[in-house]
Amino acid sequence: MLQSKKLYKKIKDAFNSVFFTGEFLLMMNINIIAVGKLKEKYLSDACAEYSKRLKAFCNLKIYEVNECRLPENPSEKDIIKCLEHEAADIMKLCKGYLISMCIEGRQLSSVKFSEKIENAGVSGTSTVSIVIGSSHGIADSVKQISDFKLSMSEM
């Protein structure tokens, strides 16, 4: 349940960051690729509400990739193996300008994040994909192909 709440918060923060003026997003395709599923109804309802709001400004698609199951006390090797398994599914969905949400990324204000997406559109990209990893993060292989790494906070 804690992971679902964290995932919901990440999606909500990503939506809030994108939902700035919306004017430049009219023709943009925004793909949110999240590892894990929202299980609680109130979280799914909130996600649906944000999706509804954003659809007025962009073509939004949300993809939920299955989270790899780990043993109770996973080793670093187990975690890396799972992250790479998730990465294979993530990479099938990645299109256009790729933003990975990861702890080592840069923190931006909502305005700066909107400018980042706008600049991607101005440079000829019609699709922005935002990857939200599991509680263990995102595989290095996904981070390496990312156009930008975004961090929501140092926490």
GILINUR-V334479 format. One record per residue. N is the residue number from 1. RES is the residue in three letters. OMEGA is omega in degrees with one decimal (NA if undefined). BURIAL is # if it has 16 or more other ideal C-beta (glycine too) atoms within 10 Angstrom, else .. D_CENTER is the distance of its C-alpha to the mean C-alpha in Angstrom with 1 decimal. Layout:
N RES OMEGA BURIAL D_CENTER
N RES OMEGA BURIAL D_CENTER
This chain:
1 MET 179.9 . 19.0
2 LEU 178.6 . 17.8
3 GLN 178.3 . 14.6
4 SER 178.4 . 14.0
5 LYS 177.9 . 14.6
6 LYS 179.0 . 12.3
7 LEU 178.4 # 9.4
8 TYR -179.1 # 10.8
9 LYS 178.7 . 11.1
10 LYS 179.6 # 7.5
11 ILE 179.3 # 6.7
12 LYS 179.3 . 10.1
13 ASP 178.2 # 9.7
14 ALA 177.6 # 6.9
15 PHE -179.7 # 9.4
16 ASN 179.5 . 12.2
17 SER -179.4 # 11.4
18 VAL -174.0 # 11.3
19 PHE -179.5 # 14.3
20 PHE 177.5 # 16.8
21 THR 179.2 . 19.6
22 GLY -174.7 . 18.2
23 GLU -178.9 . 21.2
24 PHE -177.3 # 19.6
25 LEU -173.5 # 16.9
26 LEU -178.0 . 19.6
27 MET -177.3 . 19.4
28 MET 170.0 # 15.8
29 ASN 178.9 # 13.6
30 ILE 176.7 # 10.0
31 ASN 172.9 # 7.9
32 ILE -179.9 # 4.9
33 ILE -174.8 # 5.1
34 ALA 175.6 # 5.4
35 VAL -178.9 # 8.5
36 GLY -178.4 # 11.2
37 LYS 172.4 . 12.9
38 LEU -175.9 # 13.7
39 LYS -177.3 . 17.5
40 GLU -177.2 . 19.0
41 LYS -177.7 . 20.2
42 TYR 176.5 . 19.7
43 LEU 177.2 # 15.9
44 SER 178.1 . 15.8
45 ASP 179.1 . 18.1
46 ALA 178.2 # 16.1
47 CYS 178.3 # 13.0
48 ALA 178.8 . 15.5
49 GLU 178.1 . 17.1
50 TYR 177.7 # 14.1
51 SER 179.7 . 13.6
52 LYS 179.4 . 17.3
53 ARG -176.5 . 17.4
54 LEU -177.9 # 14.9
55 LYS 175.5 . 16.7
56 ALA -174.4 . 19.6
57 PHE -177.8 # 17.9
58 CYS 174.1 # 15.7
59 ASN -173.8 . 15.3
60 LEU 173.2 # 12.1
61 LYS 178.0 . 11.1
62 ILE 178.2 # 9.0
63 TYR 175.9 # 9.3
64 GLU 180.0 # 9.9
65 VAL 179.6 # 11.0
66 ASN 176.5 . 13.9
67 GLU 179.1 # 13.9
68 CYS 179.3 # 16.9
69 ARG 179.7 . 19.8
70 LEU 173.8 . 21.4
71 PRO -175.8 . 25.0
72 GLU 177.5 . 25.8
73 ASN -173.8 . 26.3
74 PRO 173.6 . 24.3
75 SER 176.9 . 25.4
76 GLU 178.7 . 23.3
77 LYS 177.8 . 24.2
78 ASP -178.6 . 22.9
79 ILE -179.8 # 19.5
80 ILE 178.7 . 19.2
81 LYS 178.9 . 20.4
82 CYS 179.6 # 17.9
83 LEU 178.6 # 14.9
84 GLU 176.0 . 16.6
85 HIS 176.8 # 17.1
86 GLU -178.7 # 13.4
87 ALA 179.0 # 12.8
88 ALA 178.1 . 15.4
89 ASP 179.9 . 13.6
90 ILE -174.9 # 10.3
91 MET 176.3 . 12.6
92 LYS -174.9 . 14.4
93 LEU -176.0 . 11.6
94 CYS 177.1 # 10.6
95 LYS 173.3 . 12.6
96 GLY -178.9 # 13.6
97 TYR -173.2 # 12.2
98 LEU 176.1 # 9.4
99 ILE 176.3 # 7.3
100 SER 176.8 # 6.4
101 MET -177.2 # 6.0
102 CYS -173.6 # 9.4
103 ILE -179.0 . 12.7
104 GLU 178.6 . 14.6
105 GLY 178.4 # 12.6
106 ARG 175.0 . 14.3
107 GLN 178.6 . 14.3
108 LEU 170.7 # 14.7
109 SER 176.9 . 16.2
110 SER -179.9 . 14.9
111 VAL -179.6 . 17.6
112 LYS 178.1 . 16.8
113 PHE 176.8 # 13.1
114 SER 177.8 # 14.6
115 GLU 178.5 . 17.2
116 LYS 178.8 # 14.8
117 ILE 178.2 # 13.4
118 GLU 179.2 # 17.0
119 ASN 176.0 . 18.3
120 ALA 178.2 # 16.2
121 GLY 179.8 # 17.8
122 VAL -179.2 . 21.2
123 SER 173.7 . 21.1
124 GLY 179.1 . 21.0
125 THR 179.1 # 17.5
126 SER -178.9 . 16.9
127 THR 173.1 # 13.4
128 VAL 176.9 # 10.1
129 SER 179.5 # 7.2
130 ILE -177.9 # 3.7
131 VAL 176.3 # 3.2
132 ILE -176.1 # 3.4
133 GLY 177.4 # 7.1
134 SER 178.6 # 10.2
135 SER 176.6 . 12.8
136 HIS 176.4 # 14.1
137 GLY -177.6 # 11.2
138 ILE 179.0 # 10.3
139 ALA 178.1 # 13.4
140 ASP -179.6 . 15.2
141 SER 176.9 . 15.5
142 VAL 179.6 # 11.9
143 LYS -177.6 # 12.1
144 GLN 179.9 . 15.4
145 ILE -178.9 . 14.4
146 SER 174.2 # 11.7
147 ASP -179.9 . 13.2
148 PHE 175.5 # 11.7
149 LYS -176.1 # 10.5
150 LEU 174.3 # 9.4
151 SER 178.6 . 10.7
152 MET 177.4 # 10.9
153 SER 177.1 . 14.4
154 GLU -176.8 . 16.8
155 MET NA . 17.1
